[in-house]
Amino acid sequence: MKRRPRPTGEQTKCELRGTRRSPRGIGHRKRPACPLLPGKVYSRGCPALLHQQFGAESMEAPAAGKFVVVGGGIAGVTCAEQLAIHFPSEEILLVTASPVIKAVTNFKQVSKVLEEFDVEEQPSTMLENRFPNIKVIECGVKQLKSEEHCVLTEDGIQLVYKKLCLCAGAKPKLIYEGNPYVLGIRDTDSAQEFQKQLTKAKRIMIIGNGGIALELAYEIEGCEVIWAIKDKAIGNTFFDAGAAEFLTSKLIAEKPETKIAHKRTRYTTEGKKKEAGTKVNAGNIGSALGPDWHEGLNLKGTKEFSHKVHIETMCEVKNVYLQQEFRLSKKKSLTFPRDYHNQPVTTDEELWPVYVELTNEKIYGCDFIVSATGVTPNIEPFLCGNNFEVGEDGGLKVDDHMHTSLPDIYAAGDICTASWQPSPLWQQMRLWTQARQMGWYAAKCMAAATLGDSVDMDFSFELFAHVTKFFNYKVVLLGKYNAQNLGSDHELMLRCTKGQEYIKVVMQDGRMMGAVLIGETNLEETFENLILNQMNLSSYGEDLLDPNIDIEDYFD
Ligand SMILES: Cc1cc2nc3c(=O)[nH]c(=O)nc-3n(C[C@H](O)[C@H](O)[C@H](O)COP(=O)(O)OP(=O)(O)OC[C@H]3O[C@@H](n4cnc5c(N)ncnc54)[C@H](O)[C@@H]3O)c2cc1C
């Protein structure tokens, strides 16, 4: 192995933890009047006419219906695009509740499994222009009649399908529904509402420990943040306690002037949305935001400082009180803890619009609460009268062909629960990349089923791979990066250079099963290969993470 100079910074030695070993199991169109809603103007054709044109004849013979995709997020758009490519002479209907669609641009396959792409919100006309055989219907689906092979839109239109793919995403779980001081962040509208509220805020509370909470805690400036998590350490969805500790120091430190380059372009929805018009009803949801969602937003409160974050660990929300209720309760709230160097911005006598009582009995007042406690698959509009098999996480169960339990109905993205026997190195996570991969693969399966072809599971489901950015660090997660489902029968190897990089490798029976790479490690491709080929690495021992050994060169 080639030696290379030791990187600067405080270097900890390679370390082995957990050592018990045991054998491993492993254009130009006429705009006709709408017969159902005479006053209605449809920019891209009346759905009722579309139904007459594309679906009515198939009421008796469902197989003659169209390919219909529900949802204009990444999963739905990718699925519709692929169907349009597979069946260039067929009309593909994309029905979506949101006024804009999500498009993947600048797709780059970084390595075998790792991928990067930009995400753009676009008016649906752009999709129709790119794929003339896709017709977008901007309207929510309110019912699915699976036996009749049709979906019913909120405008009262029935669309008959021969194959349907449901890609309606997920909704944020709110700790309290209907409380005006509890915000969930999901789409552009909710993100902008959050930003508006933040400009007037002196203190907010973040509840939750996933990706959104992590990004918010780091990005918010000029506002006290009380962050309540139910785990011992931050970022439990993505990291172990070691990585959390590595990142926590960043929360206390001042933010750096320069940020690392963005992986993806920012959202440019304002103008496009106006152009597209707003047709989302209160009950409908827009597409989920994704990577770099906060980059277009000014996440600044009322004060001039960067971080002021206090973390309350191992607790959940017990109660939420409005100001008047809190006064009557005679309970006492806490001031912002003074354990950091700066003086608190808020005074002890402050009156807050809302108070949160945690299960550790602590009470904090704040301007508003961000509920970032995960998502629930958006399956409700499709349930009535349809006997779907639903997963424990509330998603529509899909098999290894993205097929739900009902005939001719597929599902992809956040709405579904992967219910096949997964590869030992893959797990479902409701992420941007998986939404794209599932949408793509669902279209392939729909096409194969239509043509009577067979189809193999897509390679992207072999290995879990995700690249993102937290606290201004590049973060790559591979395989069983948190030793998911490996039991105690695994080893962890760590290398940490404070403020620079954190590398964790999960080993089982001499094989690499997963990795967390934080910082510019340049190890992602090498580790991806080592995980995929399951080479026995026992003989390398600690050399595997020795900073003086050029491992990527060696395994090239
Ligand atoms: C704030 C935030 C930050 C995130 N950050 C990241 C990140 O950094 N990295 C990452 O990988 N992932 C991230 N995610 C997750 C990622 O955005 C989702 O996993 C992904 O967008 C899911 O895509 P989808 O197509 O399944 O669903 P969505 O994008 O939610 O699209 C669902 C579509 O269905 C439509 N729809 C809903 N109901 C109906 C109906 N009844 N009829 C018709 N249409 C309907 C909606 O209007 C929408 O167009 C984030 C999510 C959020 C909310």
The ligand as a Gaussian input file, in Angstrom:
#p B3LYP/6-31G(d) Opt

LIG

0 1
 C      -38.347000      19.886000       3.999000
 C      -37.898000      18.608000       3.338000
 C      -36.543000      18.378000       3.144000
 C      -36.112000      17.204000       2.531000
 N      -34.783000      17.021000       2.333000
 C      -34.357000      15.934000       1.681000
 C      -32.973000      15.756000       1.406000
 O      -32.141000      16.560000       1.780000
 N      -32.602000      14.660000       0.698000
 C      -33.505000      13.748000       0.253000
 O      -33.115000      12.784000      -0.403000
 N      -34.800000      13.858000       0.522000
 C      -35.260000      14.934000       1.222000
 N      -36.593000      15.066000       1.505000
 C      -37.497000      13.986000       1.101000
 C      -37.858000      14.055000      -0.371000
 O      -38.232000      15.373000      -0.703000
 C      -38.991000      13.069000      -0.664000
 O      -38.584000      11.789000      -0.305000
 C      -39.361000      13.043000      -2.143000
 O      -39.612000      14.334000      -2.624000
 C      -40.580000      12.168000      -2.385000
 O      -40.993000      12.274000      -3.712000
 P      -42.422000      11.740000      -4.166000
 O      -42.504000      11.982000      -5.629000
 O      -42.653000      10.387000      -3.657000
 O      -43.475000      12.666000      -3.379000
 P      -43.737000      14.231000      -3.438000
 O      -42.556000      14.972000      -3.893000
 O      -44.330000      14.577000      -2.124000
 O      -44.855000      14.389000      -4.556000
 C      -46.176000      14.006000      -4.345000
 C      -47.018000      14.575000      -5.446000
 O      -48.323000      14.048000      -5.354000
 C      -49.261000      15.098000      -5.479000
 N      -50.476000      14.661000      -4.794000
 C      -50.664000      14.452000      -3.480000
 N      -51.919000      14.036000      -3.254000
 C      -52.524000      13.972000      -4.461000
 C      -53.834000      13.608000      -4.896000
 N      -54.769000      13.207000      -4.051000
 N      -54.107000      13.691000      -6.213000
 C      -53.169000      14.093000      -7.108000
 N      -51.938000      14.440000      -6.759000
 C      -51.616000      14.365000      -5.445000
 C      -48.570000      16.292000      -4.851000
 O      -49.152000      17.511000      -5.273000
 C      -47.162000      16.098000      -5.391000
 O      -47.057000      16.608000      -6.700000
 C      -37.056000      16.221000       2.128000
 C      -38.410000      16.440000       2.344000
 C      -38.835000      17.603000       2.950000
 C      -40.293000      17.819000       3.209000

